[in-house]
Amino acid sequence: MIDVFTWSTPNGHKIHIMLEECGLPYTVHAVDIGSGDQFKPEFLAISPNNKIPAITDHEGPDGRPISMFESGAILLYLAGKTARFLPADVRGKYNVLQWLMFQMGSVGPMFGQAHHFRNYSIEKLDYPIKRYTREANRLYGVMDRQLGKSAYIAGDYSIADIAIFPWTRSYANQGVDLAEYPNVKRWFDAISARPAVQRGVQVLADRRRPITGDKEREILFGDKQYERR
């Protein structure tokens, strides 16, 4: 059994989808990031960067429990545990890994900034809105070119697709018209139709709520986030 400490966000959904795709049994532990659960000592003990998701696998590599944080690392761990969604051959493996790093280094941070400044920032500042909206669209263009060559981002369906897909579900809030990227649209529809993906994105979906109150903003974006712990 794997304990998953998570919330209904793109990074959380990566792990929900992976667990569903692999058929691994797991227990969900909600970390309500709008209420500040991510700063509790028991969560920081397994996720020192106070970010979801994190896992504890009670049957680790040496038969003992292992805890992990950072969604990309967790995807790699689960791929190794199950021998799924990461090619065994060296060339295929590194092809997938470079696209996983593309998500970790570009898609997640840049889509997140576009989403933040377009939807959450109290001050509507033209410069960051334009900058991150343009960068989001540039990245969709990169994906569209790549997906013009293969059905999935790195050939066969892999952890690279599982990592990227949840971030594309809010394309409209990122200032993106998916119709302008037909190869991404085809890929998006194909992944959306997968039963494991449909189950994964429903994990804690009923708990997610709009960020409207000052307290939630303070916890997510204000001084609370930057306290030394």
N, C-alpha and C positions, 0 to 999 in steps of 0.2 A: 504494500500500500504506500502511495506517495501522498504526503501532505503538501497542498498547494496554498500558499499565502498570497492572496491576489485581490484584484478588483477588476471591474468591467472597463478596461482600457485596451488600447491596441497592444501594449506590451503584455498585459495579462492574457489577452486572447491568443497570442502566439502560443503560449504554453497550454492553454485549454485545448486548442486545436491539435497540437502535437500529441497530447495525451489521448485525445479521442481517436486520432488517426492510428496511433500505436496500440489502442485497446488496453492501455494500462489502467489499473484501478487507482482512483485517487479520491482524496477527501478535500473539499474546498473550505478554506478558512478565510472569511472576508476580512480584508484590511481596508477599512473605510477611510480613504485618503482625504475626503472632505471633512472628516471629524478628527483627523490627526492620529489615527491608529498607526501610521507608518513611523511615528516617533516613539512608540512604546518600547521599553527596554527589551522585552521578549522578542519583538520583531527585529530590532537593531542587532540582536545577538546573531541572527542568521542573514540579515541584509544590512550591513553597516552603512550603506549609502542611502538608507531610508527610502528605497524605491521598490515598488512591486514589479514583477513577481519574485518570489523565492520558493524554494521547495526543500522538503526533507524526504529523502528516499530511505526507507527503513531497511531496504535490502541493497546497500551500496556495493561498490565493486569488490570489496573484501569481506562482504557479508555483514558489515556493520553500517549503521546509519550514516548518511552523508547529507549535509545541507549545502545549498548553492543559491547564489543570487546572480543577477544580470541575465536577462532573457536570452541573449545570444549564447552564453555559456550553458544555460539550461538546455537549449535546443540541441547543442552539440553533445551534451551529456546523455540526453534521452535518445538521440540518434545512435550513439555508441552503445547504449544499454540494449537497444532493440535491434541494432543493425538495419535500421530503416531510414529512408529519406536522406541518406548521405552515401554517395557511391563508394564502393570498396576500392575501385581502381584509382591510382594516384592522380591521374589527369582529371578524371571526373570529380574527384573529391575537391581538388583545389579550384576547379571551375565553380562548384557550388559555394565554397568558402569565400571566394572573392565577391560573389553576389550577396552572401550573408553579411559581409563587411560593408558592402554598399548600403544595405539597410541600416546597419548599426551606425555608420558614420555619416550618412547623407539623408536617406529617406526619413528615418525617425526624427532626428534633430530638426531638419528643415521643414518637414510637414508639420511638426509640432509647433515650430515658431510661426508658420503661416496661420495655423489654427488659432494660436494664442493671440496674435496681434489683430487678426480679423474678427475674432469672436469674444475674447475675454478681456482684452485691454480696455480699461476705462477711458483712457485717452486714445482717440483714433488718430494715430500718427501716420502720415502719408509715407514717410520713408521706409519704416520697417514693414508696413503692409505691402508696399510695392516690391520691396526687396525680396521678401520671403514668398510672396505669391508668384513672382517671376521664377524664383529658384524651384519652387514646387513644380511649376509647369515645365521647367527645364528637365527635372528629374523624371517626370512622366514621359517626356520625349525620349530620354535615354532608355527607359523601360520599353517604350513603344517600338523603338528600333530593334532592341534585343528580342522582343517577342514577335517581331516580324521574321525571325530566323528559326524559332522553335516554339513548341506549344507552351512550354513553361520557361521560367526565367533562366534556368541553367540546363536546359534539355528536358529531363524527366522531372516530374513533380518531386520537390525536395524541401528541406528546411529553409532554403532561400525564399521559396514561394510562401511558406508558412509564416516566415518573418515579415515579409513585405505586405501580404494581403491585408491584415487588419488595419494597417495605416492608410490603405486606399479606400476604406469604407466611408470615410468622411471627406471624399474628394470635393464635394460642393463647398464645404466649410473651408477648404484650402484654396478656394478660388479657381477650381479646375472644372472644365467641361469635359467629361469623359468621352463624349462623342468625338472630340478632337483627337483622340488617341485610340483608334479602332482596334489595334492589337492588344492594348491594355484592356479595353472593354471586353473583347473576346475572352481573354485570360480571367478577368474579374468575374464574368458570368460563369465560366467553367468551374472556378474554385468555389464560388457562392453556392453552386449546385451540389457540392460534395456533402453527404450526410454528416460526416464527422465535423466538417467546418460549421455546418448549421447548428450542430449541438454545441460546439465550442464557443461560438459567439453568444450563445444564450446563457452562459455561465455568469451569474450575478447581474444579468441584464436588467432584471426587475428591481435591483437595488440602486442602479445608477440614476442620478438626478441632475438637473441643470445647476450650474454654479451661479447662484444669484445673491447669496447673502454675504455681508462683509466678513463674517467669521470664516466662512469657507475660503474666501479670497485671501484672507490673512494667512490661513494655514497653507494654502497651495502656492501662493505667489508672494506673500509678504514676509515680515521679519521672522515669523515662526519657522520658515523654511531655512533660515540662515543662522539660527542659534547654534552655538557650539555644543556638542554633546560628547 
